[in-house]
């Protein structure tokens, strides 16, 4: 049996959860292929028995770049492919997976497990969005660890466990997510770099949308930003400003152990 994990991760939260799923599957002696959608893998050359999709959510809806990717690249199978979808989020609210489920159905992929994982806030450019306290982040990580294996047991048995939003909420959630996604380019034009910039080009190199260009050694922000926060949170000198304001960075590596580093979870699979 072979499983395929596809994910998009702005600042690392979703990738770390994807790694946790991978580690648990390896312990179950399941073959696993895992790719970021940024790798532009040709899915027509990959065979798999089940699919796991991971992504952050925006406004209680899957991030649009993941939906666009699946629409354009996911192949339609002759046999139904069981699919598990998870999202990472800052808060506790449920996610509307119905749009994703309809898209998957057209590709003969059957969504059987869908869940949201509260993790951490990485968007601190707005004062209304407060940073997640380290103790709460550690608690969220441990809660995720505890849920992975039970979820996979349900999934691999072919059982159903899908998070649902109320019917009356779904249209509102979709409209808000679509509208905010359309407005992102306008908001993105408010990014800039101050004089502390070291001109390393890391922000431009890492931008998933190639929205940042280095012009005469300085980062220039264009109008197709995804608001993934990778640039501002990974800048080594914290030189990126929003509305000319310095913002606190989300740097999990400096203060936290990543969830995939538990020896019992991963160490036995190194090199395989």
N, C-alpha and C positions, 0 to 999 in steps of 0.2 A: 504494500500500500504506500502511495506517495501523496503527500500533501503539499500544496503551494500556498505560501504566505506572501501576500502583496500588501504594502503599507506606504503611507506617506507620513513623514514626521518632520515637523518644523524645527523644533529644538531638542528632540530626543525622547520625549515622553512615550510617544507611540512606538518608536523603535524598540525601546526597552521592554515594553509589554509584548511586542512581537517576538523578541528574543526569549521571553519567558514562556510563551506558547511553544516556540521551537524546542527549547530545552526539555519541556515536559513531554512533547511528542517523541523526542529522541530517546528519552527514558522508556517509552513504550515501544521502542524498536520500530518506529514509523519513519520512513524516509521523508525528509523535509527539504524543500527548496524555498528560499526566502529572498525576496527582492524588494527594493524600494522602487516605486514607479518612476523615480528620477533616473533609474538605470536604463530605461527604454528597452527592456527585454522583449524580444519577439515571442509572444505567447503562443504563436502557431507551432513553435518548435518544442513546446513543453507539454508533456502528458502528466496528468494528475488525477487523483481519485476524489479529492476534496479540496476546497478553497477556504482560506482564512483571510479576511480583509481587515486592515487596521487603519485608522485615520483620526485626526482631531475633528471636533465638530465646531461649527460656527452657528450660533443662534439656534441651538437644539436641532441642527440639521447637518448631515455629513458634508464635509468640505467639498465644494463644487469641483475642485480639480480631480478628486478621486472619482466622482461620478462621470466626469468627462473622459477620464482615462479608461474606465471600464466600458463606457459606451463605444469608444473608438477601438479598443484593443482586445477586450475579452472575447474569446471565440465561442461560438455556439456549439455545444456538444450534442451528440446523438443521444447519449444517456444523461439523465439528470445528475448534476453535480451538487452534493451537499455543501452548503456554504455557511460559515460562521463570520459574523461581522462584529467588530468591537470599535468603540471610540474612546478617546481620552478627553477629559474635560476638567475644568476648574471647579465647577459646582456639582450639586447633586441631582439636577433635573434630568428627566428622561429624554431620550432622543427619538425623533421621528424617522424610523427606518423604512417607511412605506415606499418612498420614492426609490430608494436603493433596491428594495425587494422587487418592485415592478421592473426595474432595469435588469436585474439578475434573471428574472423569469423569462424575459425575451431571449436570454442567452442560454436557456435551459439549465440555469443554476438555481437551486432551491435554497432559500434562506431558512435555516432551521434554528439557529441560535443567534441572538442579537443582544448586545449588552453595552452599557456605558460604564466606564471606570472613572470615578473622581480621582484626579491625580494632583495637578498643580497649575496655578495660573502663571503663564509665561508672558502675558500681555500687560505690561505695567506702564505703557505709554499714556494710559488714561488714569487719572487719579481715582476714579470710581472703582477700578479693579485693583484690589489690594493683593500684595504678595501672600502666597501660602506660607504659613509658619512652618519651620523645619520639623517640628514635632508632628504637625498634621500631615506633612508630606510623607514622613516615615510611616505614619499610621496608614495612609492611603496605599503606600507601596506594599505593606504587609497584607492589607485587605485584598489587594490584587493577587498577591501570591497565593493566598488561601483559596481564591475562586478559580484559578486557572485549571487545575486538575479536575475538579468536579464538573466544570463546564465542558472540558474535553471528553469526559466520560459520557455525559449526556449527548454531546455531538456525535461521537464515534458510534454510539448505540443507535443513532438515527432518531433520537427523541427530539421534541420541540421545546425550546425555551426562548421566547422572543419578548423583548421589552416593547411595550406599546405606549403610545400617547393617545389621548382621547380624540375621538373623531373630529370634534369641533375645533381642536387645537391645530390640526394638521395643515389646513390651508393657511392659517395665520403664520405658523412656523415657516412654511415654505416661502411665503411672500416676503417675510422679514429677511430670511436668509438670502433669497434672490436679490432683493433690493440692496441689502448691505454689501453683497458681493459686487454688484454693479457700481456702488459708490466707493469701493476700495481704491480705485485709481485716483480719485480726487483727494481722498485722505492721504494716500501714499505720497503725494507731492509735498507733504509737510515734513518728510524726512530730510535730513541734511547731516553733514559732518563738520565738526568744529576744528579749531586750530590744533587740537591735540592729536588729530589723525596722523598715523604713522605711514600712511600711503601703502600699506601692505597688500591691499587688494583682496583680502580674505572675504569681505562682504560680497564683492562682485563675483568671486569664484564660487562661493557657496549658495548664492541666491537661486532657488529652484525655478524661478520664473525668468531669470536673466534680466531682472529689472534694474540692476545696478551696473553702470558702465564706469570704467576708470578713464577719466579725461584729464590729460596733463597730470596724471598721478593722483587725482582727486576723485572720490566716488560721486557719481551723478545719478540721482534717483529718477526713474522714468514712471510711466503711468499704468503699468500692468502688475502692480504689487498684489501679492496674495495675503499679506498681513500675517505671515507665519512667524514673524519675530526672530527669525534666525540671524539676521544681520545685526540687530541691536543687541541681542543676547550673546553673540559670539565675538563681538568686537574686542580684541585684546586690550584696547586702551579706553573702551567705553566712550568713543568719540562721536557716536551717532546720536543725533538729537531728533526729537519730535516736537514740532512747533517751537524749535529753538530751545527746548527744555531738556536738561539732562535727566535720564530715567534710570531707575534701579534695574540691574540686570538679573535675569534668572540663570544662575550658574549652579546647577545641581552637582557638577563634578567637584566643586570646591568644598562642599559641605556634606554630601550624601554618598552613600554606597549605592551604585546602580543595582537594580533589582536582579539582574542576571548574574551577579557575581557571587551568589551563595554557592559554596563548594558543592553541596549536595545536588544543586540544580544543573550545573553546567560542566564542572571540572572533568567528570568522567567521559565527556564527549569531545574534549579537545583533541583536535587532529583527525577526527572522523569526518 
